Amino acid sequence: MRMKRWSVLLLSLSLALTVTACGGGNAKNTEPQANGANNAGDKPAAEQVTLKLSTWQTDAKAQWSKIIPEFEKEHPNIKVELDLLNEKGDSVASMQKLDLMAASNDQLDIVELPYTNYTQRADIGLFEPLDDYIAKDGYKYEDEYLVDTQVNGKIYALPSSMQRWFIILNKSMLDEAGLPVPTDWTWKDFEQYAKTLTKGEGAEKRFGAYLHNWPDYFQLQLMSKPSDNTFLKNDGTSNAKDPLLKLNLEMMKRMMYEDKSANPYEDIISQKLAYRNQYFNGLAAMLPIGDWMVAESGGTDAIPATFETVFAPLPKLEGESQHYSPVQPTYMAVASKSKNKEAAYQFVRWYTSQGLEIGGRVFSGWAKSDTDKLVDTIVNSSKDPSKINVESLKYTMKNSAPGSASVPAKYADEAKNVVIPEAELYLMNKQDIDKTIDSIDQKITEVVNNN
C-alpha cells in the first residue's frame, strides 16, 4: 500500500515538473513597464499581477486577512489571493491537494508547507531556488533566519513561523499545591510536579499531566537535546538507540500506570481524548505542547479560558545546564511553475521577515524579530489576554535555546509513523522495553534504506 501511495505521489510530482518545464519561459516581468499612454514626464506604470497563496493555515490561525492587505499597501501592483487548501486546516489533506495542483494547470505561486513536508517536494523541483533572489537582495541568509533550509545545497524556501515547545501549567492548580512556576527544572522534577498535582478519583480525577498519543510525546526527552533531537539523527539515520528514547518511554509508562499521574494510554485511544479538552476543562494540570497554544491560552470560541496559564521551559536533561527546545519551522516557497516568480519572492521575503508579525499569532523564524514585542502582540490579540501569564512566557522564550536540526529528511514522517505501533505495544504492556527499542530501530532503519 505504501509503495502504491508513493508511486502516485511521484507520478503527480513528475507531471508537475513537466508542466513547469513547458511553462517556465512565460514568466511575467513585475518591474515597471513603459506605457505609451503616459505623458513624457510621468513614471512608467507597474504591471498588475495576481498571486495565489496556497496554504493549509486558516485565517483564524494565521490572520491572513490582516497580513495580506498590509503587503498590498506596500506593493500596490501585486494582489495576493488566499488559496486555502483545506477548509479545516488539515495539513495532510492539504499536501495531497497541493500535489494534484502541481500536476495540473492550476495556478501555483506561493506555497506554505508544514515542517516535514518540505524536503521531498523541494528535492524533485516543485519549488524555485531562491539563492539568486537572495544574492540580488544583498543579504546573507544566515544573518536573517534562524534555521537552514538548504536541500541539495540550494535554498528553496524561507522559514516563516518557528514552532517551539514548552510546558503550559494551570496557575491556580500550582498555587493550590504550593508549587512555584518552574524556571529551572529537569524531567525528574516534571514527574514530581505531576504526582503532586494529581487529585481525586474516577471520572472527575485531575491528572498532573496529559501526554498525548502523538509521536512527539514518545520523544519528549530527545527534544531536550541540543542536537540529534528526533527519531532521526541529523545525518538522516536512526536515532532509536539513543538512551533518552528508552528513558522517555519508561517515564511515560511510569506516570500512566505506577504514579497514575497521567491518563492511561488505552483511555487516550479508546476515548479519543483531546489535549485541549483535557487541559482547558481542568482535567490535567500540565501539558507539554508547541507555541501555537500561546494565543489559545486566552481561550477560543469553542473552549473559553477560565484560569490563568503559566509557561515553563521544556525540562532539561540531567547534568545539562541549558534548557533546549526543538525548532520546527513552516516553510514558504515560490512555486517553480509560477509565472510571476519575482513578485512571489517579494511576498515570501516580506512575510518571513516583517509580515508574519502583523498577524500576531505565532513566533517568527526571522533572526531580527523582537520576541518580547511579538509576545505582547500575540497575547493582546488573544480572546482574553488576562488568562495568559506574560512574565513566565517571556522568561520561557528567552531561556529555551533552540536545538539544532537539519532540514528534515524527506522520509521523516514515514520514520515517525513506524514508531507509533511499537511504542503503543510497550505502553499497553504487550512488549518489553528492549524489544520495543530494537523494533523501532529496525523499522526506522528499513525506512532509511528504502529511501
C-alpha positions in Angstrom: 0.0 0.0 0.0 2.9 2.3 0.9 4.6 1.7 -2.4 1.3 2.4 -4.3 0.9 5.7 -2.4 4.4 6.8 -3.2 4.0 5.8 -6.8 1.0 8.1 -7.1 2.9 10.9 -5.4 6.0 10.5 -7.6 3.8 10.4 -10.7 2.0 13.5 -9.8 5.2 15.4 -8.9 6.8 14.2 -12.2 3.8 15.7 -14.1 4.3 18.9 -12.1 7.9 19.1 -13.4 6.7 18.6 -16.9 4.2 21.4 -16.5 7.0 23.6 -15.1 9.4 22.8 -17.9 6.8 23.7 -20.5 5.6 26.9 -18.9 8.8 28.2 -17.3 9.6 30.6 -20.2 6.3 32.5 -19.8 7.3 34.4 -16.6 5.8 37.9 -16.4 8.1 40.8 -15.5 6.8 42.6 -12.5 9.2 45.5 -12.9 7.7 48.8 -14.1 6.9 48.8 -17.9 6.8 51.7 -20.2 3.2 52.8 -21.1 2.8 54.7 -24.3 -0.3 56.5 -22.9 1.7 58.2 -20.2 2.9 61.8 -20.6 6.7 62.2 -21.1 7.2 63.3 -17.5 5.2 60.5 -15.9 6.7 57.5 -14.2 6.1 54.2 -16.0 3.1 52.2 -14.7 3.8 48.9 -12.9 2.2 45.8 -14.4 -0.5 44.4 -12.2 -0.1 40.8 -11.2 -2.3 38.4 -9.1 -0.6 35.8 -6.9 -2.1 32.7 -5.3 -1.0 31.9 -1.7 -1.6 28.2 -1.2 -1.5 27.1 2.4 -3.2 24.8 4.9 -3.3 27.5 7.6 -6.8 29.0 8.1 -7.3 32.8 8.5 -8.3 32.2 12.2 -4.9 30.6 12.7 -2.6 32.8 10.5 -4.6 36.1 10.3 -4.2 36.4 6.5 -7.0 39.0 6.4 -4.7 41.3 8.5 -1.5 40.4 6.8 -2.3 40.4 3.0 -3.8 43.9 2.9 -0.6 45.3 4.5 1.5 43.7 1.8 -0.7 45.1 -0.9 -0.4 48.6 0.5 3.3 48.4 0.2 3.2 46.7 -3.2 0.2 48.2 -5.0 1.0 46.3 -8.2 0.7 42.9 -6.6 -2.6 41.3 -5.5 -2.5 38.2 -3.3 -5.4 35.8 -3.2 -5.6 33.2 -0.4 -5.9 29.6 -1.7 -6.9 27.6 1.4 -6.0 24.0 0.6 -8.4 22.6 3.2 -11.2 24.3 4.9 -10.5 22.5 8.2 -6.8 23.3 8.1 -5.9 19.7 7.7 -2.2 19.7 6.6 -2.2 16.1 5.3 -5.2 16.6 3.1 -3.7 20.0 2.0 -0.5 18.4 0.9 -2.4 15.8 -1.1 -4.3 18.6 -2.9 -1.0 20.6 -3.5 0.5 17.6 -5.3 -2.5 17.3 -7.5 -2.4 21.0 -8.3 1.3 20.8 -9.1 0.4 18.1 -11.7 -2.4 20.1 -13.3 -2.9 23.6 -14.9 -3.9 25.1 -11.5 -2.1 28.3 -10.6 0.7 28.0 -8.0 2.8 30.9 -7.0 3.4 31.0 -3.2 3.3 27.7 -1.2 3.5 27.3 2.6 4.3 23.9 3.9 4.5 22.2 7.3 7.8 21.1 8.8 8.2 17.6 7.4 6.5 18.2 4.0 9.1 20.4 2.5 12.2 18.3 1.6 10.6 15.7 -0.7 8.9 18.4 -2.7 12.0 20.6 -2.9 14.1 17.6 -3.9 12.1 16.9 -7.1 11.9 20.5 -8.2 8.5 21.7 -7.1 10.0 25.0 -5.9 12.1 27.7 -7.4 15.7 28.0 -5.9 15.9 31.4 -4.1 19.7 31.8 -4.0 19.9 34.2 -6.9 17.0 36.3 -5.4 18.7 36.5 -2.1 22.0 37.5 -3.7 20.2 40.2 -5.7 18.6 41.5 -2.4 22.1 41.7 -0.9 21.7 39.9 2.4 23.3 36.8 3.9 20.8 34.1 4.7 22.4 33.0 7.9 22.2 36.6 9.3 18.5 36.8 8.6 17.0 33.4 9.5 17.3 31.0 12.5 17.3 27.7 10.6 19.0 26.3 7.5 16.5 25.5 4.7 19.0 24.1 2.2 18.2 21.0 0.2 21.0 19.6 -2.0 22.9 22.8 -1.5 20.2 25.2 -2.6 17.7 27.3 -0.7 14.2 26.5 -1.8 12.2 28.3 0.9 12.4 30.8 3.7 11.2 29.8 7.2 8.0 31.5 8.3 6.7 30.6 11.7 9.1 28.9 14.1 7.5 26.4 16.4 9.0 25.9 19.8 7.9 23.5 22.6 7.4 24.2 26.3 5.1 23.2 29.2 1.9 25.0 30.0 0.5 24.9 33.5 -2.7 25.8 35.3 -1.7 28.6 37.7 -4.5 28.0 40.2 -3.6 24.4 40.5 0.0 25.2 41.1 -1.0 27.7 43.8 -3.3 25.1 45.4 -0.5 22.6 45.6 2.0 25.2 46.9 4.3 24.8 43.8 6.2 27.6 42.2 6.2 28.3 38.5 9.1 26.2 37.2 12.1 28.1 35.8 14.9 25.6 36.1 13.8 22.0 36.2 14.5 18.5 34.9 12.3 15.7 33.7 12.5 14.2 37.2 11.1 17.4 38.5 8.4 17.2 35.9 7.4 13.8 37.2 7.3 15.0 40.8 5.2 18.0 39.8 2.8 15.7 38.1 2.4 13.4 41.2 1.9 16.4 43.4 -0.7 18.0 41.1 -2.8 14.8 40.7 -6.0 14.9 42.7 -9.2 12.9 43.0 -10.5 9.6 41.5 -12.9 8.4 38.8 -14.3 10.4 36.0 -13.6 13.7 37.7 -9.9 12.8 38.5 -7.4 15.6 37.8 -4.2 14.2 36.4 -0.9 16.1 37.0 0.0 15.9 33.3 -1.5 14.9 30.0 0.7 13.1 27.5 -1.0 12.8 24.1 -0.6 9.9 21.6 1.3 11.9 19.1 4.8 10.6 18.3 6.2 13.8 19.6 5.4 12.7 23.1 7.3 9.5 22.7 10.4 11.6 22.1 10.0 14.4 24.6 13.3 13.8 26.3 15.1 13.6 23.0 13.6 17.0 22.3 15.6 18.4 25.2 18.9 17.7 23.5 20.9 20.4 21.7 21.2 18.2 18.6 20.1 14.8 17.2 16.8 15.5 18.9 14.3 13.5 16.9 13.8 9.8 15.9 16.3 10.5 13.1 19.8 11.8 13.7 20.9 15.0 11.8 22.6 12.7 9.2 19.2 11.0 8.5 19.9 7.7 10.2 18.0 6.0 13.0 18.3 7.6 16.5 16.3 4.9 18.2 19.3 3.6 20.2 19.8 7.0 22.0 19.2 6.1 25.6 16.8 9.0 26.0 14.2 7.4 23.9 14.1 4.4 26.2 14.1 6.7 29.3 11.2 8.7 27.9 9.0 5.7 27.1 9.8 4.4 30.6 8.8 7.8 32.1 5.5 7.8 30.2 4.6 4.3 31.4 5.6 5.0 34.9 3.5 8.2 35.0 0.5 6.4 33.4 0.5 3.2 35.4 2.7 3.5 38.6 2.3 7.1 39.7 -1.1 7.3 37.9 -0.3 11.0 37.3 -1.1 10.9 33.6 -4.0 9.4 31.7 -3.6 5.7 30.9 -2.7 5.2 27.3 -5.7 2.9 26.5 -8.0 5.7 27.7 -6.4 8.2 25.4 -7.0 5.8 22.5 -10.4 4.3 23.3 -12.0 7.6 24.5 -10.3 9.7 21.8 -9.1 12.2 24.3 -8.2 15.7 23.0 -5.4 17.6 24.6 -7.3 20.9 24.5 -10.3 19.5 26.3 -8.1 17.8 29.0 -6.2 21.0 29.8 -8.9 23.7 29.5 -11.5 21.6 31.2 -9.3 21.3 34.2 -8.7 17.5 33.9 -4.9 18.0 33.5 -2.7 20.5 35.3 0.3 20.4 32.9 0.7 19.9 29.1 3.9 19.7 27.0 2.9 21.5 23.8 4.0 23.8 21.0 3.8 27.5 20.9 0.6 27.7 18.9 -1.1 27.3 22.3 0.1 30.7 23.4 -2.8 32.6 21.8 -5.2 29.7 22.6 -4.3 30.0 26.3 -6.5 33.1 26.2 -9.4 30.9 25.2 -11.3 30.4 21.9 -14.9 30.5 20.9 -15.1 26.7 21.2 -13.3 26.4 24.6 -13.1 29.6 26.8 -10.2 30.0 29.2 -11.4 30.0 32.8 -8.0 30.1 34.5 -4.5 31.7 34.1 -1.9 29.7 32.2 1.7 30.0 33.1 4.7 28.7 31.0 7.9 26.8 31.8 10.8 25.7 29.5 10.8 22.1 28.3 12.6 20.3 31.2 16.4 20.0 30.8 18.3 16.7 30.9 20.2 15.6 34.0 23.6 17.2 34.0 22.7 19.8 31.3 23.0 23.5 32.2 20.7 24.7 29.4 17.0 24.3 28.6 16.6 23.4 24.9 13.6 23.3 22.6 13.3 21.8 19.2 12.6 24.3 16.4 10.1 23.2 13.8 9.6 25.9 11.1 7.0 26.1 8.5 8.4 26.9 5.1 7.3 29.4 2.4 8.4 28.8 -1.1 8.0 30.1 -4.7 6.4 27.5 -7.0 8.7 26.7 -9.9 5.6 26.7 -12.2 4.7 30.3 -11.2 4.5 32.8 -14.0 5.3 35.6 -11.5 8.3 34.3 -9.6 9.8 37.7 -8.8 6.6 39.0 -7.3 6.1 35.8 -5.4 9.5 36.1 -3.9 8.8 39.6 -2.9 5.8 38.3 -0.8 7.8 35.4 0.6 10.7 37.7 1.8 8.3 40.3 3.2 6.1 37.8 5.0 9.0 35.8 6.5 10.5 39.0 7.9 8.2 41.8 8.9 4.9 40.5 7.6 4.4 37.5 9.9 4.5 39.6 13.0 1.4 41.6 11.8 -0.7 38.5 12.3 0.3 38.3 16.0 -0.5 34.6 16.4 2.8 32.7 16.0 6.6 33.2 16.6 8.9 34.0 13.8 11.9 32.3 12.2 13.4 35.8 11.3 16.5 36.3 13.4 15.8 40.0 13.8 12.3 39.5 15.2 11.7 41.2 18.6 10.5 38.3 20.7 9.2 40.4 23.6 7.2 42.6 21.3 5.9 39.6 19.5 4.8 38.0 22.8 2.9 41.2 23.6 1.2 41.2 20.2 0.2 37.5 20.4 -1.1 37.9 24.0 -3.0 41.1 23.3 -4.6 39.6 20.2 -5.9 36.6 22.2 -9.6 36.3 23.3 -8.8 37.0 26.9 -5.2 38.3 27.5 -5.7 38.3 31.3 -5.6 34.5 31.2 -2.0 34.4 29.8 0.9 35.0 32.2 3.2 37.2 30.1 6.1 37.2 32.6 6.6 33.4 32.6 6.1 33.3 28.8 8.8 35.8 28.1 11.1 34.0 30.5 10.4 30.7 28.8 11.1 32.1 25.3 14.3 33.8 26.4 15.6 30.8 28.3 14.8 28.0 25.8 17.8 27.7 23.4 16.8 26.4 20.0 18.1 22.8 19.4 20.0 22.5 16.1 18.4 20.4 13.4 18.9 20.0 9.8 16.1 20.2 7.3 14.0 17.0 8.0 14.7 14.1 5.7 12.0 13.5 3.0 11.1 10.3 4.9 10.9 11.9 8.3 7.1 11.5 8.5 7.4 7.9 7.5 10.0 7.2 10.1 7.9 8.9 12.8 4.9 6.8 11.9 6.6 3.4 12.3 7.4 4.3 15.9 3.7 4.5 16.9 2.7 0.9 16.9 5.8 -0.3 18.7 5.6 2.4 21.4 1.9 1.5 21.9 2.7 -2.2 22.4 5.1 -1.2 25.2 2.9 1.3 26.9 0.0 -1.2 27.0 2.2 -3.9 28.4 2.3 -6.1 25.3 6.0 -5.8 24.7 9.1 -5.2 26.9 11.2 -2.0 26.5 14.3 -3.7 25.0 12.2 -5.4 22.3 10.4 -2.2 21.7 13.6 -0.2 21.1 15.1 -2.9 18.9 11.9 -3.0 16.8 11.8 0.8 16.5 15.4 0.9 15.4 14.9 -1.9 12.9 11.8 -0.3 11.3 13.3 3.2 11.1 16.4 1.7 9.5 14.2 0.0 6.9 12.6 3.3 6.1 16.0 4.9 5.7 17.3 2.1 3.5 14.2 2.1 1.3 14.6 5.8 0.7 
